[in-house]
Amino acid sequence: MSLSPSRAARGLALTGCTLAATLVAPALVQAAPTSVDLRIEAGSSTIYEGPVTTDGKVVSPEGGPDQQCDGTNGGANPGPGPVPTSALDDGEGPGNYSWAGQYFPSFMDYSIERIGAQSQNDSQFWGVFVNGVATQVGGCQQIVSSGDEVLWAFDAFSKDRTLRLDGPANGTVGQPLTVRVTDGADGSPLSGASIGGTQTAGDGRATVTYDQPGVYRLKAERSDAVRSNGLSVCIDRAGADPCSSADSAAPTVGFDALPRFASGTSTSRTFTVKWQGSDGAGSGVVAYSLDVRVRGTEDWRPVVARTDLTQADFGGQFLQGYEFRVTAIDRAGNRRSSVGGPVNVPIDDRARRLIEFERGWKRLERAGAWGGFVRRSSTKGREVTAKVPGGGRVALIGRKLRKGGKLRVLVAGQNRLLRLRGVPRFRDVLWVSEPLPAGEQTLKLRSGRNPAEIDAVAVLP
């Protein structure tokens, strides 16, 4: 579970254990953003339940402090990856909630104090489970894998287990429907769980019957356990196609924040597009499709035809801008689309027909840079020339240096002197021009005496 409350007498207990206890073996580090099933159970209601795409990152609880949260916290894992607290942070958008936590520098992790409107108190605290098992480390220390269930639960330290609810997705009016409740950790059947007033028997099964068509959302509860996942069941009239008489509303779908430039989230021309969908009280989203088109064109082409994931990788071409269309489809066949972008792909010194560096611009390998390399000059007057399309704006991408110098930028009558001294951050947007005239334009960059670095050049519509 997550770090327990900050009381000296209790210390920073982890599910009743100290940090000296045997830790759960970490999962393999993920190389890319990962889709997990996030569920947040408050005292009497479910705050959020759905897929979230996440990765190790700096998380931002309401009121701060913002801190790195990527599995390496406290030396828990040798490399970074997605973790339960990053999933909690990334769920804020689709889940329409906020969270707050206290950060403990000695453990490099948070105690979660509030999610949504549910705050901890003197005897009830937030904890976290992964695949039904209470974590033995903090929420920034347990690396999770694609498809894992991340469950944040209120009053988790008083619960012996989590519940898992399974059953058919469709049923018929007036006909009994059998569902089953098991232990979320080991799959063993559980008796005495309540589902809409019906109790499960020794084999974990219960039977429910509905006399009206509709989409019913079932949950199982037991006093010693965290309530179950939700099970959506379409109840149709006899002879009807599944969900056809129960669900006529289309799901919602939208992109996570798409970057202006591919370099905003990636070091290469291949970047990850992420989205989220929800069907509310409907039959449930069963698939997504993702299409792409070059900015300014009409023709869409598929990236992913049908997937249950909420992300896909896309490889772009230099100086192109790409718009994306994601479509969500529910079990009743209802669908809805959303369009986002453009995401613009910069050029660097690999695009030799478009950008030229004079002697004196050294090529240096840097893992965090666009394309894995930067160009640096400490000699005054060394030029870079790039050919860029007009009609939009041009942007310079790179990083400042602690002892950085100046860089003269000239394009289409615009003349700007950039001061590049500051905190080094790879793939920063250092400057964006005013709109350029139509037609091909020439961008010139001229170095000063002190070091200046250039990573890439991009264009905006």
C-alpha positions, 0 to 999 in steps of 0.5 A: 500500500501507499505510505501510511499517515505521518504520525510518529507513533505509527511511523511510515507503516506499510500495510502494518509492516515497516520498510524493513519487511520483505518487499514484493519483487518489482515488475520489469521496467517499461520502456514506454507509457503503459495502459493500466486499469485504474480504480479508486474506491472511496468510503461509499462510492467509486471515484473512478474506474477505467483505463489510464495511460501512464509512465514514471514522471513528475507528479503534481498533487493539489497544493504540491509538492511536485516530485519525481515518481517513477519506481526509482524512488528510495532506490526501489528499482534500478530503472524508471517505469510507471507506478501506482501514483503516476496512474493516480496522477494521470487519471485526474483528467478522465476521472475529474478528480484531484488528489493531495499527498504529503511527501516524505524526503527520507523515503522519497514517497507520498502518503496520500491524504485525499482523493476527490472529496475523500480525505484520510482521518485519524483511523482511516487511510488510503492504500493501494493494491496491484492486481488485488495484492496490497503493495509492500512499498510506496506508490512511487516505488512499485513498478506496474505493467501493461494490463495491471489493475491499480486499485486505490482504496480508502480505509484500506488498512482495515480490509483483509482482501479485495473483491473481484466480480465476474459474470456474463455481459448480456442477459434477458429480461425475466431470466436469472443471471449468475455472477461470481465473486472471488478474492482479487488476489488469488481467485478463490470464491467468496461467500457472503458478498452482497450484489444488489441485496443478493448474497453469494453462496459458498461457491461465490455465486449469486443469481440476479433477475431484472424485469426491465431492459437496461444497462445495469452496473453491478458491484459486490461488497463485503464488510472486510473487503474493498468493494469489487470492480464494476460489471456492466450487464446489458439486459435485453428483451428476448430475441433482441441483439445484445445491448440493442434494446438497452444502450443507444448512447455513444461513448465519450472519447478524447486525447490526452494532451497532444504535444505541439512537437514530437520532441515534447514527449519523445527523442525520436520521430516515433512518439506515443499518442494517448487517449481515454474513453468512457461509456458512463452508464452505458454498455462499456467501450470495447474497442478504439481505432486511431487514424492520422492525416497530414495537416491540411489534407482530407484523407485519413489513414489507419494507425490502429484499426481496432484495439483495447489499448489507450495508446499507439506509437506513430512514426512521422516524417521531418517537418510534417504536422499530423492530426489524429482521430480516435474513435470509441466503440461500445458493446452496442455498436455506438461510436464517437470520434474526436480529432486532435493535433497537429503534432509537428515533427522537427528536423535536426542534422539528419535532414541534410538537405534541409539544415546545414551546420558550418564547421565549429558546430560539434556533434555531441551524443546526448541521450535526452536530446532529439535524435540522441545528439546536439550541436554545440558551438563556442566560436563566435560567428558560426552559422546554421542555415535551415530551409523551412516552409512559410505561412506559419511560424518556426520554432527553435528547440534545444536547451539552455546551459548554465554558462550558455552564451547568445544566439542570433536568429534571423528569418524573413526580416525577423532578427532576435538575440537569444540568451541561452544561460539557464537551467539545462532541460533537453528539448525545450522550446527556446524561441518561436517566431512571428508568422512567416510569409508564404513560400520557402524561407531561410532561417539563419542562426549565428553563434556567440563566444560562449557555448550555445546548443541547437537540437532541432528546428520545427514549424507550426501552422 
